[in-house]
Amino acid sequence: MTITMRSSTPHPVRMQRIVVLGATSGLALEIQRQLARQGRELLLVARSPQRLSELRSDLLARGAKQVLTVAADLARIQHHAGIYDFVRHSFPNFDTVLLAYGTMEDQEDSEASVDVLLDELNVNFVSAAALLTLFAADLEQRRTGCLAAITSVAGDRGRRSNYVYGSAKGALSLFLQGLRSRLHPASVKVITIKPGPVQTSMTDHMANSARFAPPERVARARRRPRPGTPLPRRPLHSMVLAAHHDRSPPPARNPIQTPGLLSVESGIPARFVCRRSMVCPLRSSRR
């Protein structure tokens, strides 16, 4: 693991400090460009030092106040403690963590090789859960902040064409549900972002990838409030940043859908809201 730190000169705007895990992924790139235009402070973690250097220059040119970079393979759990210690000491009081990395191996390769299957599960779920656990403990202790992770609608049900990838993403979505319930009393927001098919390097090999949504469109996607919910229409990058400032009770509803683009889930399970209000039975029938 190689750790490098670079920064720029100050910029007179109020900051939010965002850690991006998997900074060079297609969707993360577009989100970070929009954050840079708002003058945010960013700490980027990805595997390639060269791509991180190029991305840092691009984000500074777009208006980011500060950009630090960490070159590390996030799939290697033995590196996580070093990454976390670096973030804590070099980027203190960070308030937002976005987990955006993943991989999609060929389904037939996963079926033919246990090693490929285990690697797919490790990258998309095991290593992600380990990282989120580290950062969750920090934010829980400080009783503030937001954790956001990009999963996938592929995890909603098992499909013959990609059930290994889908099972890993589905496990991550369930993990986030439990984490959301755990962190709610500490006022830490947990957001599950479920994009549909997106045009990225991960999907370039797929036959119909030209029909997928471009990442810049997904990064600007807005979730639509359901009737009776006080949630405003916000772009994806803005919604992630605003989540930890929102102290309103979380909605006891399903993820809010933007057809063809993404689903965002930020409330706690219905049964927890029912138990707190003592209005409905503990076991809710809503799914």
N, C-alpha and C positions, 0 to 999 in steps of 0.2 A: 504494500500500500504506500502510495506517495502522497504526502500532504503539502500543498503549497498555499500560501496566503498572499493575496494581492488586494489592494484597496485603491480608492480614488479620493479626490479632494472633496470636502464637505459641500453639501447643497442645502440651502436654507428652507427645508420643508419638513413637516412632521412625518416621522418614519414609522413603518411597520417592518419588522425584521423577519424575513421569510427564509426557511430552509427548504431547498428543493432536492429531493432524493431521486436521482434519475434525471438530471437536468437536460440531458441531450436527447431525450425521447421526443418524438414528433409533437405530441400534444403539449408537453411541458415547454417546449421552445416557444410556442405561440402564447401560452399563458405568461411566460416570463417577459416576452416583448411588451405585452400590455402592462405588466407590472412596472417595467423599467420606465415606460412613458409617464407613470405616476410618481417617479422618483423614489422607488422603494429601495430598501437595503436587502441584498440577497446573498445567501451562501449556497453555492451550487456543488452538488456531489455527483460525479459520473466517472466512468472508467478511463476515458481518453484525455490525457493532459492537453493534447493539441486541440481537440474540439472544445475543451473547457476554456482554453486561452482565447480561441476565436469567439466563443460565445460571450466571454467576459467583455472583450473589446466592443462587440456589437451592443450589448446591454448598456454599457457605459455611454456609448454614442447616442443611445436612445433616451438617456436621462436618468439611469439608475444612480443613486447616490453612492453606493458602495457595493462592490461585488467581490466576494471571497470564493476561492475554488478549492475543492478537495478531490484529488484523483484517487479513486478506490473502487474496487469491485464489490458492490453492495450484496451480491449473492454469497460472498464469503463471510459467514457469520463471525468468524474469528477476527474480522476487521472492525466489527461494529463498535466495540468498546473504544477503540482508538478514534473512530469517527465522532462518536458521541462526546468524548472528552475534548476533542478539538473544537467542536461546536460550542460546548459549554464555556470554554475558556476564551475562545477567540471571537465568539458571536453571542455574548451574554444577553439575557433578556429577550431572546428570540420569542416571537409570539405565534408564529404559524409554521406548520410543517406540512409540505405537500409531497406525498409519495407517488411517483409517476413512472417507475420503471417496470419492465416486464419483458417477457419473451414468448413467442409462439412458434414452437417447433412443429415440424410436419407431423400430423397425427399418425401416419403409418410408421414413421420412425419411432414414435413413442410406444406404439404397439409392439414393434419388433425388438426394442431394446429397453430393458429395465433401467439402465443407466440414464438414457435420454429421458425416460418418464420421471425418474427421481429428480433429475436436474430441472425439469419443467416445474415440478411441484415445489422445489426448493426456491427457485427464482421468484415465482409468482405468488407463493403463499408463505412458506416457512421463513425465509429471510425477511419478507415484508412484515410478518407478524412480530418477529424478533426486534426489528428496528422500531416499529410502532410502540412496542412495550417499553423500550428505553425512553423514548421521547414522551410517552404518556405519563410515566412516573414523574418526570421533571415538571410538566405542565400541571399535573395534579397537585404536586407539592406547592406550586406557586398560585394555584387556583385561578388560572387564566389561560387563554390561548385557544388555538384551533388545530386539530389534526384533520387532514384531508387526504384521501387515497383514491386513486383511479383503479377501479376494478373493471367489470365488463358485463354487458347483458348476456354474454356467453355463459355466465355462471348461473343464470336463472333456471336453466334446465339442461339435462344431458343431451347432447346432439351427437350423432354418429360421426360427424365430420371433425369435431374438435372437443370431445368430452374430457380429454386430459387437461387441456388448457382451461376449459370451462369449469372443471371441478376445482382447480386451484383458485380461480377467480371467485367462484361461489363460496369456497371456504373463507377467502379473505373478506367477502361481504358479510358473512355470518360473524366472523371475528370482530368486524367493525361494529356490528349491532350490539354485541356484548360489551365492547369497549365504550360505546356511547352510553349505555346504561350505567356502567361503572363511573364514568367521568362526569355525568350530569350533575351530581351533587357538588362537584368542585367547580362548576361553571365553565368547564372545558368542552368546547364544541367538537363533535366528530362528524365529518361529512363523507359520505360514500358517493363517489362520482362514477356513474355507469354509462360510458359512451356506447353507442352503437358502432358499426364498422367505420373506421377512420382511415384515411389515406396516410399511412406512415411507412417507414422502412420495414416495420414488422409485418405489414400486410401486402407489400409490393408483389410478393410471389403468388398471391391469390388471383385466380382467373378474372374475377369481376371487381378487382380493386378500384378500377377507374370510376365505378359507380358509387364508391364510398364517400362520406362527407369529408371535405378538406379540413385539416386541423385548425386553421384560422377561424373557420365557421363554428366549429365546436367550441373553441375557446371563448367565442363571443356569444354562445348560446345562452338564452335566458330561460329560467324555469318559470312555469306558469302557476300562480297560486290557484288552489281549488276554492270554490265558493265557501265563504266563512272563515278563511285563513288570512291572517294579517300580513302575509309574506309579500314583499315588493318584488317586482320584476327586476332581476339583477343579472348582469353578465356573469359567466362562470367565475372568472378571475376575481371580480368584485365581490361576489357572494362568499367566496372562500375567505377573503380578507375581512369582510364585515361580520362573519359568524361569531367571533369571540367578543364582539361588542354588543351582541344581541342578548339581552337578559329576559326577553319575553318567554313564557312557557313554551316548550317545544311542541309542535303539532303531533297529535296522535293519529297520523294518517300514513298512507302508503307513500313511497317515493313519488315526487312530482315529476311528471313526464313531459319532455319536449319531443314530440314524435320525430323519429328518424335520427335524433341526435344523441340525447343523453337523458339519464334519469338521475336525480339527486335526492339523497335521503339524509335528512339532518335531525329528525325528531327521534324521541325514544319510543320503545315499543308501547302499543296501546295499553297493555295490561298495567304498566307502571303508572301511566297517567290516571287510569281508572282507580287504582289502589290509592293514589294520592288524593283524588277528589272525592272518593267514596260515593260516586254517583252510579257507576256501572259495576257489574260483577268483575271479579279479579280476572277471570278468563274471558277475553274478548273474542268474538267470532270474526272480527274484521281481519283481513289478511292483506 
